[in-house]
Each structure stands twice: as structure tokens, then as C-alpha cells.
Amino acid sequence: MRMARTLRRRAQQMCVYVGCMPRMQVYLSDDLYDIVKSQGLSASRLLQDAVRSHCLRQEKIAEAHAYAQEIFAEFGPPTAEDIEWAEAKAREIADALRTGEQAAATHPRCSPAG
């Protein structure tokens, strides 16, 4: 009797997917549900990709923050001039991406003496 219950419980936990992934119930708003169904998308695959992407993004943000703290410890916080240069460089890079041009990346303080 106990073994039958255990086997029944295991059978319920098994899934039809290879690898027997755990199951989770997720709710979608009506509009998202309609999009998923009308486009024949796999909600499971979309959620897995979104969770992986989110976790990777959070890891990268944490790594960038840790790196910035190392740089600040070594060189001090950025000056107003550094911030102004970085903002201008970010605009230049964004413009270059829009037009397909190459943007120079060298900070004036890092340029080779010439």
C-alpha cells in the first residue's frame, strides 16, 4: 500500500519532457495569453529564456558594480571632467551605432604621449 502511494506520487511528479523538469504555474494577462496562443509560441520556452536573460543581466550588473568599486578604490571617484567625457562618448557611440560608423574609445588621460 505504501509503495503504491509512493509510485503514484512519483508518477504524478514525472513530466512528459525529457529531463523531467519541475513544473510551475504562471499567470499571463489576457493580452499576453492571446499573443502567445495566436503566434504559436511556447510559453515555457519564453519564460525560461526570460529568466535566464534576467539572471545573466543581474550578474553582469553586479560584476560591473564590483569592477567600478575596484577602479574607484585604485584611482578615486570620477571627476566632473571624466563624467562629461563619458556622457559625450556614450552619445558618440549611440550616434555611431545608428549610422554604422566606428567610435574612438580612448579617454584623453589614457592617450599615448605624443
C-alpha positions as CSV (number, residue, x, y, z in Angstrom):
1,M,0.0,0.0,0.0
2,R,2.7,2.5,1.0
3,M,4.8,1.5,-2.1
4,A,1.8,2.0,-4.4
5,R,1.3,5.5,-2.9
6,T,4.9,6.3,-3.5
7,L,4.8,5.1,-7.0
8,R,1.6,7.1,-7.7
9,R,3.2,10.2,-6.3
10,R,6.4,9.7,-8.4
11,A,4.2,9.2,-11.5
12,Q,2.4,12.5,-10.8
13,Q,5.7,14.3,-10.4
14,M,7.1,12.9,-13.7
15,C,6.6,15.1,-16.7
16,V,6.4,14.4,-20.4
17,Y,9.5,16.5,-21.2
18,V,12.9,14.9,-21.5
19,G,14.8,15.5,-18.3
20,C,11.7,15.7,-16.1
21,M,11.9,19.4,-15.4
22,P,10.0,20.7,-12.3
23,R,6.6,22.3,-13.1
24,M,5.5,25.8,-12.2
25,Q,2.2,27.6,-12.7
26,V,2.4,31.0,-14.3
27,Y,-0.3,33.5,-14.9
28,L,-0.5,35.8,-18.0
29,S,-2.6,38.8,-18.7
30,D,-5.3,38.2,-21.3
31,D,-3.4,40.2,-23.9
32,L,-0.2,38.2,-23.4
33,Y,-2.0,34.9,-23.4
34,D,-3.7,35.9,-26.8
35,I,-0.3,36.8,-28.3
36,V,1.3,33.5,-27.1
37,K,-1.5,31.4,-28.5
38,S,-2.1,33.3,-31.7
39,Q,1.7,33.2,-32.6
40,G,2.0,29.5,-31.6
41,L,4.8,30.4,-29.1
42,S,6.0,28.2,-26.3
43,A,5.2,30.0,-23.1
44,S,7.6,27.6,-21.3
45,R,10.5,28.4,-23.6
46,L,9.8,32.1,-23.4
47,L,9.8,32.1,-19.6
48,Q,13.0,30.0,-19.4
49,D,14.7,32.4,-21.9
50,A,13.4,35.5,-20.0
51,V,14.5,34.1,-16.6
52,R,18.0,33.2,-17.9
53,S,18.4,36.6,-19.5
54,H,17.3,38.4,-16.4
55,C,19.7,36.4,-14.2
56,L,22.6,36.9,-16.6
57,R,21.8,40.7,-16.7
58,Q,21.8,40.9,-12.9
59,E,25.1,39.0,-12.7
60,K,26.6,41.4,-15.2
61,I,25.3,44.4,-13.3
62,A,26.8,43.1,-10.1
63,E,30.2,42.4,-11.8
64,A,30.2,45.9,-13.3
65,H,29.4,47.4,-9.9
66,A,32.2,45.4,-8.2
67,Y,34.7,46.4,-11.0
68,A,33.7,50.1,-10.6
69,Q,34.3,49.8,-6.9
70,E,37.8,48.4,-7.6
71,I,38.6,51.2,-10.0
72,F,37.3,53.9,-7.5
73,A,39.5,52.3,-4.8
74,E,42.5,52.5,-7.0
75,F,42.0,55.8,-8.8
76,G,39.4,57.6,-6.8
77,P,35.9,58.6,-8.0
78,P,35.4,60.1,-11.4
79,T,35.9,63.8,-11.8
80,A,33.3,66.1,-13.3
81,E,35.6,66.2,-16.4
82,D,35.6,62.3,-16.5
83,I,31.8,62.2,-16.3
84,E,31.4,64.9,-19.0
85,W,33.7,62.9,-21.3
86,A,31.9,59.6,-20.6
87,E,28.5,61.2,-21.4
88,A,29.8,62.7,-24.6
89,K,31.4,59.3,-25.5
90,A,28.1,57.5,-24.8
91,R,26.3,59.9,-27.1
92,E,29.0,59.4,-29.8
93,I,28.8,55.7,-29.5
94,A,25.0,55.8,-29.8
95,D,25.2,58.0,-32.8
96,A,27.8,55.7,-34.4
97,L,25.6,52.7,-33.8
98,R,22.7,54.5,-35.6
99,T,24.9,55.4,-38.6
100,G,27.1,52.4,-38.7
101,E,30.3,54.3,-38.0
102,Q,33.2,53.5,-35.7
103,A,33.6,55.5,-32.5
104,A,37.0,56.1,-30.8
105,A,37.2,54.8,-27.3
106,T,40.3,56.4,-25.8
107,H,40.0,58.7,-22.8
108,P,42.2,61.8,-23.1
109,R,44.1,60.8,-19.9
110,C,44.8,57.4,-21.4
111,S,46.1,58.6,-24.7
112,P,49.7,57.8,-25.5
113,A,52.1,60.7,-25.1
114,G,53.0,62.1,-28.4
